[in-house]
Amino acid sequence: MTDDDPPAPSSLGDLLDALENAASGPHVSTRDILNQIGERSYTPIILAFAVLLVSPLSGIPGVPTLSAILMVMISVQGVIGRQQLWLPGFILRRRVNADRFRKAVSWLRKPGAWIDRHSHPRLRGLTTGPARGVAFLLCMIIPILWPALELLPMVTSIGAGAVALLAFGLLTHDGLYVLLGYLMAGGLAGILLWLI
């Protein structure tokens, strides 16, 4: 939490560049990712972990649960307006293989470029004021279910997609993506009710 945090990513391309830079060694830790994104950038951090779970990384045992813990902790701090992000040391030290991580980032490049091209500020009422807090709250609620659903990776990826859409919409002030995130979250709720 220093004043020399890097500038916060403002697009998916910027975010994927930061994630790729985090994978400079044989492993990538949560601390490496935060060092590249900036520890005061709540929305890009949530987006980073959500897009990684949309990728094949969601199939690695423990990754959905760790991501859920991270997103809930980060979202709570974002909702209450905490100025400095705090995460416990055991989470900051968690790491994955850098080769797998880079493959996941590469896999996300093409859809990320498409989304960046089709994004611009609109429906801003969904990205500011109380509506922003509601979106953050949903980014906190959705991951709570992931540890129980880890054996169903597709379901986790759908939830991560909803969180990614919400966070991307907040990051770019594009309310259309926030709206799509709400719709995807509703679809996930329908799937879970059907499974129950």
C-alpha positions in Angstrom: 0.0 0.0 0.0 2.4 2.6 -1.2 2.1 5.8 -3.2 4.2 4.2 -6.0 1.4 1.7 -6.9 1.3 1.3 -10.7 -1.5 3.1 -12.5 -4.7 1.0 -12.3 -5.6 -0.8 -15.5 -8.4 0.8 -17.5 -9.2 -2.0 -19.9 -9.1 -5.7 -20.1 -6.0 -5.4 -22.3 -4.2 -3.4 -19.7 -5.2 -5.9 -17.0 -4.0 -8.9 -19.1 -0.7 -7.1 -19.6 -0.3 -6.6 -15.9 -1.2 -10.3 -15.2 1.4 -11.4 -17.8 4.0 -9.2 -16.2 3.3 -10.9 -12.8 4.3 -14.2 -14.4 8.0 -13.4 -14.6 9.3 -16.3 -12.4 8.4 -20.0 -12.2 5.4 -19.3 -10.0 2.9 -16.5 -9.7 1.7 -15.5 -6.2 -1.2 -13.3 -5.2 1.4 -10.8 -4.1 2.9 -10.8 -7.6 -0.5 -10.0 -9.1 -1.2 -7.2 -6.6 2.2 -5.7 -7.2 1.4 -5.4 -10.9 -2.2 -4.2 -10.6 -1.8 -1.9 -7.7 -3.1 -2.6 -4.2 -5.6 0.3 -4.1 -7.4 -0.7 -7.2 -10.3 -2.8 -5.9 -12.3 -3.2 -9.1 -9.3 -4.3 -11.3 -8.2 -6.8 -8.6 -11.7 -8.3 -8.5 -11.8 -8.3 -12.3 -8.4 -10.0 -12.5 -9.4 -12.9 -10.3 -12.8 -13.3 -12.0 -11.3 -13.4 -15.5 -8.7 -15.9 -14.4 -11.6 -18.2 -13.2 -13.3 -17.9 -16.5 -10.1 -19.4 -18.0 -8.9 -23.0 -17.8 -7.3 -22.1 -14.4 -10.7 -22.8 -12.8 -10.0 -26.5 -13.2 -7.1 -26.5 -10.8 -8.2 -27.8 -7.5 -8.3 -25.1 -4.8 -8.2 -22.1 -7.3 -12.0 -21.4 -7.2 -12.0 -21.6 -3.4 -8.9 -19.3 -3.0 -10.4 -16.9 -5.6 -13.7 -16.9 -3.7 -11.9 -16.0 -0.4 -10.0 -13.2 -2.2 -13.0 -11.7 -3.9 -15.2 -11.7 -0.8 -12.4 -10.1 1.3 -11.7 -7.5 -1.4 -15.4 -6.8 -2.1 -16.1 -6.2 1.6 -13.3 -3.7 1.8 -14.5 -2.0 -1.4 -18.1 -1.8 -0.1 -17.0 -0.2 3.2 -14.7 2.2 1.4 -11.5 1.0 3.0 -8.6 3.1 1.6 -5.9 0.4 1.9 -6.4 -3.3 0.9 -5.5 -5.8 3.5 -5.0 -9.5 2.9 -3.5 -12.1 5.2 0.0 -13.4 4.5 -1.1 -17.0 3.7 -3.3 -15.7 0.8 -0.6 -13.3 -0.5 1.9 -16.2 -0.6 -0.5 -18.6 -2.5 0.9 -19.3 -5.9 0.3 -21.2 -9.2 2.6 -22.5 -11.9 3.6 -19.5 -14.2 3.4 -21.6 -17.4 -0.3 -22.5 -16.7 -0.9 -18.9 -15.7 0.5 -17.5 -18.9 -1.5 -19.9 -21.0 -4.7 -18.8 -19.2 -3.8 -15.1 -19.9 -3.1 -16.0 -23.5 -6.4 -17.8 -23.8 -8.2 -14.6 -22.5 -6.5 -12.2 -25.0 -8.9 -12.7 -27.9 -12.2 -12.3 -26.0 -10.6 -9.5 -23.9 -9.8 -7.6 -27.1 -13.3 -8.0 -28.4 -14.8 -6.8 -25.2 -12.5 -3.8 -25.0 -13.5 -2.8 -28.6 -17.2 -3.0 -27.7 -17.0 -1.0 -24.5 -17.6 2.7 -23.8 -19.2 4.8 -21.0 -23.0 4.3 -21.1 -25.9 3.7 -18.7 -23.6 5.3 -16.1 -26.3 5.3 -13.5 -25.6 1.6 -13.0 -21.9 2.3 -12.3 -22.0 5.2 -9.8 -23.5 6.1 -6.4 -25.7 3.5 -4.7 -25.8 1.3 -7.8 -22.0 0.8 -7.6 -22.4 -0.4 -4.0 -25.0 -2.9 -5.1 -22.7 -4.3 -7.9 -19.9 -4.6 -5.3 -22.2 -6.4 -3.0 -23.1 -8.9 -5.7 -19.4 -9.4 -6.4 -19.1 -10.4 -2.7 -22.2 -12.7 -2.6 -21.6 -14.7 -5.8 -18.2 -16.1 -4.8 -19.5 -17.3 -1.4 -21.0 -20.3 -3.3 -17.9 -21.4 -5.1 -16.2 -23.6 -2.5 -19.3 -25.8 -2.4 -19.5 -25.8 -6.3 -15.8 -26.4 -7.0 -16.5 -30.0 -8.2 -18.7 -28.4 -10.9 -16.1 -26.1 -12.7 -18.5 -24.9 -15.3 -20.9 -23.5 -12.7 -17.9 -21.7 -11.0 -16.9 -20.2 -14.4 -20.5 -18.9 -14.9 -20.3 -17.2 -11.5 -16.9 -15.8 -12.3 -18.2 -14.6 -15.7 -21.0 -12.7 -13.9 -18.5 -11.1 -11.4 -16.1 -10.3 -14.3 -19.0 -8.5 -16.2 -19.9 -6.5 -13.1 -16.3 -5.5 -12.3 -15.6 -4.7 -16.0 -18.7 -2.5 -16.2 -17.6 -0.6 -13.0 -14.1 -0.3 -14.3 -15.1 1.2 -17.6 -18.3 3.0 -16.5 -20.2 0.8 -19.0 -23.5 0.0 -17.4 -24.4 -2.4 -20.2 -21.8 -4.8 -18.9 -23.1 -4.4 -15.3 -26.6 -5.2 -16.6 -25.2 -8.3 -18.4 -23.6 -9.3 -15.1 -26.9 -9.1 -13.3 -28.5 -11.2 -16.0 -25.8 -13.8 -15.8 -26.1 -13.8 -12.0 -29.8 -14.4 -12.4 -29.1 -17.3 -14.8 -26.7 -18.8 -12.3 -29.3 -18.6 -9.6 -31.7 -20.4 -11.9 -29.2 -23.2 -12.6 -28.6 -23.6 -8.8 -32.3 -23.8 -8.1 -32.6 -26.4 -10.8 -29.8 -28.4 -9.4 -31.3 -28.3 -5.9 
